[in-house]
């Protein structure tokens, strides 16, 4: 069977998920690509036909699909549409995020024929505490492109939608996680929480003299937590801690200095690899 178009669906405040999504679709060789970027707004109500391929790529926050991403995907539906589900996480763990995305896809008429987990630079990563810096890198994107080729191969050898078999994302291979760094991380997290150390609830402007009120943070914030003309403040009720505002600030006026950054940087130095299931 064939598909004649691809719906490129992604939530990507810091552009890591977007890079992976674009590489996968590029690998399929499909020319007619319809991007649906839900980073800044909810998707319009849409029904994706069975003659198309849907590629859904979202980031993982705290072991879960970003809740705002799930909210903005809710009006997207398919009609037994062949679908690829991908989660992008910051080198710690994606836990049940891929299963959460699968639980969304199936009742929405999306037939999951492939799944993957990729690494993206962690939202909390800084020069002082690097966490998966530069991921996805060239190797990751080449892997994503090859994954796209394999997806198209699976579609082409299927005689019909009935023989284009779905996958159980629970069966995807888990990345290797050394025991002692994980144990050290969990022990330090418990110690941190017991200490009562206050944790920052939002990024902030540490040096107000650095802020030029250029508005880039306003534009890039997916949650509308920063207001034009009031860039020195962040709405705690809206902020999702994606740190897009920190990473886009050319003056480095915005920071998010959380104790978790040091823990993640120290305990998860070993770089994990992407995993796929077809």
N, C-alpha and C positions, 0 to 999 in steps of 0.2 A: 504494500500500500504506500501511498505518498501523502505528504502534507505540503500545502502550498503557501503557508505563512506561519510566522512565529510571533507569539505575544510575549514580549520581554517585560516581565513584571518584577519590580524590585522596590525595596525600601532601603535607602542607603545614605544616611546622614554624612558619613565620612568617605563615601565613594568606594569602599572596599567591596561591598555586595554588588555594586554596579559593575565594577571591573570583572568580577567572576561571571556575572550574568551575560555580559557582552561577549566574553571569550567563549562561553558555552554555545551561545547562539551562532557566533561566527563559525565555530567548528561544525555545526550542522550543515552549513552551506546554503541555508535558506536565505533567499534574497529579500523577500517581502517581510520586513520586520516591523511590528507594531509595538512601540515602547509604551508601557504604562508605569509611570513613575509615581509611586504613592508616598514619596518621602515628605512632600509638603502638603499634600491634600488627599482626601479620600478618593478612591477610584469611582468613576461614574458607573452606574448600573450597566453591566455588559454581559453578554452571553457569548462565550468563545466556542466556535463550531468544532465538530469532531474532525474536520478537515485541517485543523490548525494544531500547532504544538504550543503548549503553554509552558513557559519556564519561569518559575517563581523563586526568587532569591531574597532572603531576609537575614538580618543580623541576629545574633544571640546576645541577650543581656542577662547576666546572672543565671545562666543555664536554661533560659526560656526564650522563645521567640519574643522579640520586642512587642509588648502589648499594643503600642500605637500602630505597629505594622499590621497586626491582626485586625485591629479595628478598621484600618483603611482598606483592607482587602475584602471586606464583608459583602460588597455588592458584586463581586466577580463570580461568575458561574460558568459552568461548562455543560456540555451534553455528551458525556462519556469522552471528554476531550483528553487526548494523550498529554500527560503533564510530567514535568521534571521538577522536583522539589530540592532546594538547596538551602542549607543554613551556613552562615559564616560566623565563626567564633574566635575569640582572642587568645587561643593557644592554651587555655585552661581546660574547659570542658563544655560540651554543648548539652550534656545531660539528656533531657527528653525533648529538646527543641524540635528535632526532626519529626518525632512522633506527634507533637502538637500541631505542626504544619500539616502532617498527613491527616490528622483528625479533622482539620478544617477543610482540606481538599476533597475528601471522599463525599461528604454530604452536599458539597457544592457542585457535584457533577464533574469533577476532575479525576480522570483515571491516571493514577500514579504509575508511570512505566519506568521511572528511574529516580534515584535520589543521590545526594552527595553532601559531604561536609567539607568545608574549606576553612583555611585560616586567614584572618584579617588582622591588621594591626589593632591592638586593643585600644579601646576608647581612653583608658587611663594612661597609656604609654606616653612617656616624656623623655627628654634627653637624659635626665637624671635616672629615671626608672624605665628603661626600654622593655617593652613587652610585644614580641612578634613584630618588631619594626620592619616596615617595608613590605609586609605581607598584605595581599598576595604579591609575590615576586614573579619574575619572568618564568621560573619553573612552575609555579602554581598556575599561571595563566596558560602556559603551554599544556599543562595537564588538563585544564578546563576545556581547552580547544579540542584536545584528543577525546575527551569525554563527550563533547558535542558530536564528534564524528561517529563514535560508538552508538550514541542515541539514534542518529540517523540510520546507521546500519541496522539497528534493531527494528526500526519502523519499516525499512525497505524490504526486509525478508519476511515480514508478516503478510499473509494473504489478505487479511481483513482485520477489522477492529477486534473480532473475537479471538484471533490468534496473536494479537499484540498484548502480551500478558502483563498484568500489573506486577509490582514488586511489593514485598513486605519490608518497609524501611527499618523495622526492628532488627532485621537480619544483617544490616550493614556492619562492616568490620569496624570495631572501635579502635581509636588510636592507642598506641602503646604509651602507658603512663608509668614511669618509674615510681616505685612505692615510696621510697624515703622522702623525695621532695614533696609528694602529695601529703604524706603524714606530717611533715614539718609545716606545711601550709595550714593544714587543718588545726594543728596544735596552736599555731600562732594566731589563727583567726579566733579560736576560743579564748585565748589569753587576751586578745585585743578587745573582744566583746565584754569580757568580765571586768576589764580595767575601767570601763565606762568612758573611754576616750571618745570625745565628740567627733562625729564624722560629718564632713561637709555635705550639705544637701544639694548644692548647686555649684557650678563653676562661678568664679567671681573675678572682678577686676582688682588685682593686687596693688597696682600703681596707677592711680587715676590719671596721672600726667602722661602715661603712655597711650591712653585711649584717645583716638582722633575722631571718634564718632562717625567712622566711615560707613557703618551700617552693615558690614559683611556678616557679622554675627546674627543680626536680625534676619537677613536673607537666608542664611544657612540653617537656622534653628528650625527643626521640623515640627516643634510643638508650639511655636508662637510664644515662647517664654521670655523673649527679649523684645522690647518695644523701641521703635525708631525714635531717637531723641532722648531715650532713657537707657542707653546701652550699659550704664554702670550697674544696672540691677537685673536680676533674673527672677522670674516668677517661680517660686518653689513648688507651687501646686501644679505647674505645667511641665517643668523640667524633667527630662527622662535620662539625664546624665550621659547622653551620647557623646558629649564633648566636641560636637561639630564646631561650636563657637570657639573653643580653645584652639583647635587645629587650623581654623581658617584665619585666625587673628595674626596678621603679618607683623604687628608690633609686639606680639607676645604679651599683650596687656591682660588677657584672660588666662586664668589658671584653674586647675582642679587638682589640688594637692591632697590626695586621700592616702591614708596609711595603707590601704589595700594595694596601691600601685607598687610600693616597695615589696610587699609580700608576693605579689604575682610575678614581678620581675625576678626576684630571687629564687622562687620555687619552681618556675616554669620556663627555665632557660632552654631546655631541650625542645627544639622545634618539631611540632607534630606535622604530619603529612595529610594531604587531602585523602578522602576515602569516597568510593562510589559504590553504587549497587545498580545493576541493570537486569 
